[in-house]
């Protein structure tokens, strides 16, 4: 019997029931289970740049972004080209770019912390090449802020039709 390999949650949705929290469990060298989560950067006023841009997008693109983020959490192998680009220039070596496209080029620069959690830093619509450069610089600034003020990192719940902020980490 041949088993079909699924690359994305789209193909799995009809076949399995998905719980409200999307996470992937992996084993660390010590044997302790870890859970990958998605966080977003929040400004001091509580606004998330990712959610602000997300809610302005077309409904179809929103759904595609959510499915892609869920795939990044559930399937670490999804975090490769063409969905994700890892920056190799030394200044940006810890940053990645998640990519989606439906009529517009949606991108979000993110980093991965020591627990393999994904932290969304700088979302943008790519219209020119300079947009990526600007987002990279912004992502570096936000990464520094998160290191100084961990409460600026807020967990996202991707279980519903739209992402929801869960709580502030302290």
FISEVO-751524 format. One line per 8 residues: number of its first residue (from 1); for each residue x, y, z of C-alpha. Coordinates in steps of 0.001 Angstrom, whole numbers. Layout:
// FISEVO-751524
NUM	X,Y,Z ~ ... $
***
This chain:
// FISEVO-751524
1	0,0,0 ~ 1403,3369,-1021 ~ 1108,6218,1478 ~ 636,9742,144 ~ 2862,12388,1776 ~ 1018,15570,2757 ~ 2909,18857,2608 ~ 218,21126,3974 $
9	-2699,21129,6338 ~ -5086,21901,3422 ~ -4955,18288,2339 ~ -5280,17010,5900 ~ -8274,19103,6976 ~ -10950,16748,5606 ~ -9191,13752,7147 ~ -8448,14882,10688 $
17	-10045,17040,13317 ~ -7796,19937,14219 ~ -7732,21299,17748 ~ -7951,24992,18616 ~ -4233,25372,19252 ~ -1885,24477,16442 ~ 1426,23204,17681 ~ 4121,20717,16806 $
25	5908,18636,19391 ~ 9561,17905,18959 ~ 12097,16196,21152 ~ 15055,18169,22474 ~ 18414,16457,23082 ~ 17464,15967,26730 ~ 14242,14228,25684 ~ 11924,17003,26860 $
33	8926,17746,24642 ~ 8655,21298,23332 ~ 5756,23048,21627 ~ 6306,25456,18756 ~ 4160,28573,19050 ~ 3701,31670,16927 ~ 4175,35072,18531 ~ 3822,38553,17112 $
41	5510,41814,18017 ~ 3205,44306,19765 ~ 3720,48042,20056 ~ 3503,49777,23442 ~ -125,50687,22722 ~ -975,46981,22349 ~ -1315,47072,18557 ~ 185,44220,16565 $
49	1608,45320,13184 ~ 957,41807,11854 ~ -2726,41830,12839 ~ -3189,45417,11633 ~ -1981,44488,8145 ~ -3692,41082,8203 ~ -7149,42595,8769 ~ -6687,44953,5782 $
57	-6066,42067,3371 ~ -8495,40272,1076 ~ -10345,37396,2802 ~ -8872,34792,457 ~ -5319,35962,1170 ~ -6058,35971,4917 ~ -7097,32319,4727 ~ -4009,31408,2717 $
65	-1731,33171,5229 ~ -3379,31387,8166 ~ -2996,28003,6496 ~ 632,28763,5702 ~ 1386,29787,9292 ~ -307,26637,10563 ~ 1796,24566,8179 ~ 4954,26287,9449 $
73	4032,25232,12978 ~ 2839,21710,12191 ~ 5462,20802,9599 ~ 8952,22233,10173 ~ 9842,21003,6666 ~ 7392,23644,5353 ~ 9852,26328,6514 ~ 11857,26025,3288 $
81	11780,27546,-194 ~ 9445,28620,-1804 ~ 7403,29405,1333 ~ 10250,30693,3483 ~ 13522,32397,2653 ~ 16424,32358,5111 ~ 18628,35449,4856 ~ 22310,34539,4575 $
89	23873,38002,4866 ~ 25534,38111,8291 ~ 23555,41148,9501 ~ 20248,39356,8799 ~ 21321,35739,9392 ~ 18789,35101,12178 ~ 15860,36374,10113 ~ 13485,34582,7755 $
97	10859,35768,5276 ~ 7513,33977,5009 ~ 5912,34507,1575 ~ 2361,34283,233 ~ 796,35551,-2947 ~ -2738,36144,-4212 ~ -2816,39260,-6398 ~ -374,40932,-3964 $
105	2950,39759,-2564 ~ 2477,39390,1198 ~ 5649,38946,3238 ~ 6493,38845,6925 ~ 9987,38895,8379 ~ 10266,36634,11405 ~ 12827,35118,13739 ~ 12988,31839,15639 $
113	13811,31893,19351 ~ 15808,29328,21335 ~ 12670,27206,21892 ~ 11957,27149,18123 ~ 8999,29528,18534 ~ 8267,31757,15550 ~ 8131,35512,16261 ~ 6515,37606,13506 $
121	8332,40942,13382 ~ 7692,42960,10221 ~ 4772,42220,7880 ~ 4565,44050,4558 ~ 3198,44047,1026 ~ 6092,43869,-1402 ~ 5764,46408,-4198 ~ 9462,47229,-4719 $
129	12754,45560,-3837 ~ 13423,48277,-1263 ~ 10373,47143,722 ~ 12239,44028,1853 ~ 15275,46060,2926 ~ 13085,48431,4940 ~ 11276,45491,6595 ~ 14588,43817,7477 $
137	15828,46947,9245 ~ 12507,47271,11065 ~ 12671,43591,12067 ~ 16143,44065,13560 ~ 14887,47024,15622 ~ 11885,45025,16843 ~ 14043,41999,17692 ~ 16200,44242,19903 $
145	13069,45594,21604 ~ 11784,42050,22240 ~ 15094,41053,23807 ~ 14925,44077,26138 ~ 11168,43922,26779 ~ 9834,40345,26418 ~ 6295,41591,27085 ~ 6303,43034,23530 $
153	6039,39441,22292 ~ 2426,38217,22300 ~ 1244,34712,21412 ~ -1164,34234,18502 ~ -3994,31699,18520 ~ -4370,30442,14948 ~ -7274,28113,15694 ~ -10094,30298,14396 $
161	-10846,32063,11138 ~ -8707,35014,12196 ~ -5658,35065,14469 ~ -6268,36272,18018 ~ -3796,37551,20607 ~ -3755,35109,23517 ~ -1786,36864,26258 ~ 1344,38805,26950 $
169	4462,36870,27967 ~ 6135,38232,31062 $
***
